Amino acid sequence: KRFNRSVKIVGASRTDAGVHAHGQTFHFDLYPNDSNETENKIEKEKHSLQKLAKSLNSMLRRDIRIWKLERAPLPTPMLLDNHQQQQQYQWHAIASSAKKLYSYRIYIHPSFNDPLMRYTRAHVHEPSFDLSQLNQTLQYFVGTHDFRAFGGAIEQNAKKKGLKGGAMEVNTIRTVYSIDFVKEKDDDSGDERFGLYRIDVMLNGALYKMVRNIVGTSLDLCKGKITIEQLLDLLGSIDNEGRQDKRQQLDRDRNPCKPAPPEGLTLEMVYYPDGF
């Protein structure tokens, strides 16, 4: 509506149904005449990028809001093999991202979940496990691993990309920089185990449902449904050059644990090396 034509946007990270995003990033490209027209309107009507964001927000659903709108960094000259200098639009919401922060929120209580939190926090009603064990279990995922057994729709993605080798050609190696297990608030019951908790996961990129599978598998281990040995087997091996060991790759079907519910997961922030 704003530009009287269809404008494609590219999001930095996709989220499945029920998952939230506080810091989703996207970019869109405009034709030169779009840009000039916009500049003229900005000068003539004293509009700013903030006013443009307000205009776009008025067209969006109530559960989606643009909180910051900026121009992408200018294209930088690149010297190609034929020594001809050309302008390249390098900045990209996906390709330029350096790392992402996800948070998974849970409410540990033996009988019920707060109804006001039902869309933003998952309920864990088996608090018999040791919370320190949960924190220790989460640390097994820190580092560079083959997360094939923790990804979803890998085969479907391979077909979309037209990979002849199917799912085995999909790169499922990811790096998790840190995982922090934080207690946000005590429960009124007086039992220190009960209350609001948050799991912060910083990584370079996530497979579909990867963070939910990490949390779900960790909770199942603490409930005694799988062993540490099984968990370590699910984390694929990587050789010294950072390549997948195909002899030890385990598909998602080999992981007996269900992903944690979607409502607890939030994409908090996407980070870029240029500070954009």
C-alpha positions, 0 to 999 in steps of 0.5 A, spaced: 500 500 500 505 504 501 509 504 495 503 502 491 506 495 489 508 488 492 514 489 496 518 483 498 521 483 505 527 478 507 527 476 515 533 474 519 530 468 522 523 464 521 519 462 527 514 457 527 507 458 529 506 460 536 513 462 537 515 470 538 520 475 536 522 481 540 528 483 535 526 480 528 530 484 523 528 484 516 530 488 509 526 490 503 529 493 497 526 499 493 527 501 486 530 508 485 524 511 483 521 509 489 527 511 493 526 518 490 519 519 491 520 517 498 525 522 499 521 528 496 515 526 500 520 526 506 522 533 504 516 536 502 511 533 508 517 533 513 516 525 514 522 521 517 523 514 517 520 514 524 513 517 520 514 511 515 515 506 520 508 509 524 505 509 517 507 501 516 505 500 523 498 502 521 497 497 516 500 491 520 496 487 525 496 488 532 501 483 534 506 486 529 510 492 530 516 496 527 520 499 532 526 501 528 527 503 521 533 505 518 537 505 512 541 499 510 549 501 510 551 503 503 553 498 498 561 498 498 565 497 492 568 490 490 574 489 486 572 483 481 577 478 478 577 482 472 579 488 476 573 491 474 570 495 480 562 494 481 558 496 486 555 490 490 549 491 495 552 486 501 548 488 507 543 482 507 538 481 513 540 473 513 547 473 510 550 479 514 548 477 521 553 474 526 549 471 531 542 471 534 539 470 541 533 466 543 530 466 550 526 460 552 521 461 558 518 456 563 514 456 569 515 450 574 509 449 578 507 442 580 499 443 578 498 449 574 500 454 569 498 462 570 493 463 565 496 470 563 502 466 561 499 461 557 502 464 550 509 466 553 511 461 557 511 453 557 509 450 563 513 444 566 509 440 572 514 435 573 519 439 578 522 433 581 528 433 577 535 437 580 535 444 577 542 444 577 542 438 573 538 442 567 543 447 567 549 442 566 545 438 561 544 445 557 552 446 557 553 439 553 550 443 547 555 449 547 560 449 542 560 447 535 556 440 533 552 437 528 545 438 530 542 434 525 538 430 530 535 437 533 533 440 527 526 439 523 524 439 516 531 438 513 528 433 508 523 438 506 528 444 506 533 439 501 527 439 496 526 446 496 533 447 495 534 442 489 539 438 493 540 432 489 543 428 495 537 430 499 537 431 507 545 429 507 547 435 503 544 440 508 549 443 512 547 442 520 553 444 523 551 450 528 555 453 533 552 455 540 556 460 544 553 460 550 547 457 554 545 461 561 539 458 565 536 464 569 531 464 575 527 470 573 522 470 579 520 466 585 514 462 586 509 464 592 509 457 594 515 458 598 518 452 595 525 455 591 524 450 586 518 453 583 518 459 579 519 463 573 525 461 569 529 463 562 534 459 558 538 464 554 541 461 547 546 465 543 548 462 537 551 463 530 544 460 527 539 455 528 536 450 524 528 449 524 526 447 531 533 447 534 532 451 540 526 448 542 529 441 541 535 443 545 530 445 551 525 439 550 531 434 550 534 437 556 528 437 560 527 429 558 534 428 560 532 431 567 526 427 567 530 420 566 527 419 559 534 419 556 541 418 558 547 423 558 550 417 553 544 418 549 544 425 548 552 425 546 550 420 541 545 425 538 550 430 538 553 429 531 561 428 531 565 433 527 572 432 524 578 437 525 576 441 519 569 442 522 566 437 517 560 433 519 562 425 520 557 422 516 558 415 519 555 418 525 550 422 523 543 421 526 536 424 523 531 427 527 527 421 527 533 418 532 531 423 537 525 420 542 524 427 545 519 432 543 520 439 542 519 444 547 512 447 546 513 453 541 509 459 546 516 459 550 520 461 545 522 468 543 527 471 538 530 476 542 535 479 538 539 479 531 546 481 532 550 484 526 558 485 526 557 492 523 553 494 529 547 496 525 
